[in-house]
Amino acid sequence: MEKLKRKSGILCHITSLPNKFGLGTFSCECYNFINFLRDGGFSVWQVLPFAECGYGLSPYSAISSFAINKYLIDLTEFLTEEEMNSFGFDKYNRSSLVSLAEEQTKFDKALDLVYFKYGNSFDRLKFNKYQSYWLDDYATYMVATKQFGSDWTEWPVNMKNKVKADITKFQLMHSLEIDKEKFFQYIADMQWKKIQKYAKSCGIEIFGDIPMYVELLSVDVWANQKDWQIENGKCKFVAGVPGDYFNPDGQLWGYPLYNYTNMAKNKYSFWANRMKRMSELFDIVRIDHFVAISKYYAIPQGKNANSGKWMIGAKDKLLSVIVSNCKGKLVAEDLGNVTEDVIRLREKFGISGIRVMQFGFDNELDSEHKPHNYDCDTYAYLGTHDNDTFMGMLGNSDWDKINRFKRYVGIPLEYDNNATTDKVVETLYRSSAKTIILTMQDVLKLGSESRMNIPGVPEGNWQWQLENIDMGYCERYRYLSDIYNRK
């Protein structure tokens, strides 16, 4: 058997990279970050979903599962600094993010100028044809939301029901606006492909993320309504989870549930296409909430999260489609309510699982999240984007939990949080896990004020951002990579 190559990586979303004009984009800072990874001995860069965000900036609240968020486009490739400033980007205040609507309005105006200047400068026929399986619906949907409002369930009935003649007429009437949306996807794709190519030349794999569910108010659901458990645009049941580590009251996500009976009739084409697209963007793909492939939690519309019930998922039938259409590696986010059927399903298809060290020390019991229990094929984290930072966790936890960490890694109880973090990180490097991932916040030893997301809290998340990429951290992590053979 071929020996597994040991690796280390960093989780840092594109929006978290430095950018004087706003949140991070596909700018030169992506290349700088890849240099940081290479010089620090890292070989994996994990990002969050690239989807255009819906409510609250969440990349897990997507308008489309296929499109790249146009607000990730690096405008400075096409516009001068004077042009950027003319739209008000010189007034960006990092300490107090202006309202999302105001930021996006500036960005939209700047994108219009990019289209005016360069819309006819690229040969986009090949891109438009190759991506037509999702691009046509996406561009039509985006323009239709401007005409009829963001809630497609309230659109004129023939547009709502996607009647072909009406859609064709709409596309002809709004051909310029639709072409503009396709152009934005083209340049986003173009910029990202260049970054991918550079990462590959540096030996860096890009680790992407695919949410299990999609928003009701998305092009995905509008374009393929029979694939979801909806009737006349309304959900009888919605997705979520019962109480868990993150939230004892459970989480009510509100996403529509898949209609696996109808999906089976079209050979799960939505998922097949979705994995095809993810394979273009990433080398490794994490399937968020993997549990739902084996069993999914259905909450009656209008009820609280703990009033739902578990239902049988599509299991092998869906997962075989996912695996056969993914050209890269797959990782299952197998956290939460994981039972034997979920484990068997993951292992049957040879998909790596995830362990989170923060979860291993809540009590005195042994835990699969403690490093001595990691399988060699595991992707192990100190914490994910949904956890508090490690320094924040140490500052907010009871002494018993903190001391369990200290005893485990073998340092005196009187050692401070800084020394504890260093030793815990080293323990993670030393573990048998194939790949270990640190958040950038934990690399920098930042506190709770820098966490990326608080699950169940709808606002104020996803806005953390680096002020600069400090190459001074590379020496320590290169040393850890060398000594524990993570190259």
Rosetta blueprint (number, residue, H / E / L):
1 M L
2 E L
3 K L
4 L L
5 K L
6 R L
7 K E
8 S E
9 G E
10 I E
11 L E
12 C L
13 H L
14 I H
15 T H
16 S H
17 L L
18 P L
19 N L
20 K L
21 F L
22 G L
23 L L
24 G L
25 T L
26 F L
27 S L
28 C H
29 E H
30 C H
31 Y H
32 N H
33 F H
34 I H
35 N H
36 F H
37 L H
38 R H
39 D H
40 G L
41 G L
42 F L
43 S L
44 V E
45 W E
46 Q E
47 V L
48 L L
49 P L
50 F L
51 A L
52 E L
53 C E
54 G L
55 Y H
56 G H
57 L H
58 S L
59 P L
60 Y L
61 S L
62 A E
63 I L
64 S L
65 S L
66 F L
67 A L
68 I L
69 N L
70 K H
71 Y H
72 L H
73 I L
74 D L
75 L H
76 T H
77 E H
78 F L
79 L L
80 T L
81 E H
82 E H
83 E H
84 M H
85 N H
86 S H
87 F L
88 G L
89 F H
90 D H
91 K H
92 Y L
93 N L
94 R L
95 S L
96 S L
97 L L
98 V L
99 S L
100 L H
101 A H
102 E H
103 E H
104 Q H
105 T H
106 K H
107 F H
108 D H
109 K H
110 A H
111 L H
112 D H
113 L H
114 V H
115 Y H
116 F H
117 K H
118 Y H
119 G L
120 N L
121 S L
122 F L
123 D L
124 R L
125 L H
126 K H
127 F H
128 N H
129 K H
130 Y H
131 Q L
132 S H
133 Y H
134 W H
135 L H
136 D H
137 D H
138 Y H
139 A H
140 T H
141 Y H
142 M H
143 V H
144 A H
145 T H
146 K H
147 Q H
148 F H
149 G L
150 S L
151 D L
152 W H
153 T H
154 E H
155 W L
156 P L
157 V H
158 N H
159 M H
160 K H
161 N L
162 K L
163 V L
164 K H
165 A H
166 D H
167 I H
168 T H
169 K H
170 F H
171 Q H
172 L H
173 M H
174 H L
175 S H
176 L H
177 E H
178 I H
179 D H
180 K H
181 E H
182 K H
183 F H
184 F H
185 Q H
186 Y H
187 I H
188 A H
189 D H
190 M H
191 Q H
192 W H
193 K H
194 K H
195 I H
196 Q H
197 K H
198 Y H
199 A H
200 K H
201 S H
202 C L
203 G L
204 I L
205 E E
206 I E
207 F E
208 G E
209 D E
210 I E
211 P L
212 M L
213 Y L
214 V L
215 E L
216 L L
217 L L
218 S L
219 V H
220 D H
221 V H
222 W H
223 A H
224 N L
225 Q H
226 K H
227 D H
228 W E
229 Q L
230 I E
231 E E
232 N L
233 G L
234 K E
235 C E
236 K L
237 F E
238 V E
239 A E
240 G E
241 V E
242 P L
243 G L
244 D L
245 Y L
246 F L
247 N L
248 P L
249 D L
250 G L
251 Q E
252 L E
253 W E
254 G E
255 Y E
256 P E
257 L L
258 Y E
259 N L
260 Y H
261 T H
262 N H
263 M H
264 A H
265 K H
266 N L
267 K L
268 Y L
269 S H
270 F H
271 W H
272 A H
273 N H
274 R H
275 M H
276 K H
277 R H
278 M H
279 S H
280 E H
281 L H
282 F L
283 D L
284 I E
285 V E
286 R E
287 I E
288 D L
289 H L
290 F L
291 V H
292 A H
293 I H
294 S H
295 K E
296 Y E
297 Y E
298 A E
299 I E
300 P E
301 Q L
302 G L
303 K L
304 N L
305 A H
306 N H
307 S H
308 G L
309 K E
310 W E
311 M E
312 I E
313 G L
314 A L
315 K H
316 D H
317 K H
318 L H
319 L H
320 S H
321 V H
322 I H
323 V H
324 S H
325 N L
326 C L
327 K L
328 G L
329 K E
330 L E
331 V E
332 A E
333 E L
334 D L
335 L L
336 G L
337 N L
338 V L
339 T L
340 E H
341 D H
342 V H
343 I H
344 R H
345 L H
346 R H
347 E H
348 K H
349 F L
350 G L
351 I L
352 S E
353 G L
354 I E
355 R E
356 V E
357 M H
358 Q H
359 F H
360 G H
361 F H
362 D L
363 N L
364 E L
365 L L
366 D L
367 S L
368 E L
369 H L
370 K L
371 P H
372 H H
373 N H
374 Y L
375 D L
376 C L
377 D L
378 T L
379 Y E
380 A E
381 Y E
382 L L
383 G L
384 T L
385 H L
386 D L
387 N L
388 D L
389 T L
390 F H
391 M H
392 G H
393 M H
394 L H
395 G H
396 N H
397 S L
398 D L
399 W H
400 D H
401 K H
402 I H
403 N H
404 R H
405 F H
406 K H
407 R H
408 Y H
409 V H
410 G L
411 I L
412 P L
413 L L
414 E L
415 Y L
416 D L
417 N H
418 N H
419 A H
420 T H
421 T H
422 D H
423 K H
424 V H
425 V H
426 E H
427 T H
428 L H
429 Y H
430 R H
431 S L
432 S L
433 A L
434 K L
435 T E
436 I E
437 I E
438 L E
439 T E
440 M H
441 Q H
442 D H
443 V H
444 L L
445 K L
446 L L
447 G L
448 S H
449 E H
450 S H
451 R L
452 M L
453 N L
454 I L
455 P L
456 G L
457 V L
458 P L
459 E L
460 G L
461 N L
462 W L
463 Q L
464 W L
465 Q L
466 L L
467 E L
468 N L
469 I L
470 D L
471 M H
472 G H
473 Y H
474 C H
475 E H
476 R H
477 Y H
478 R H
479 Y H
480 L H
481 S H
482 D H
483 I H
484 Y L
485 N L
486 R L
487 K L
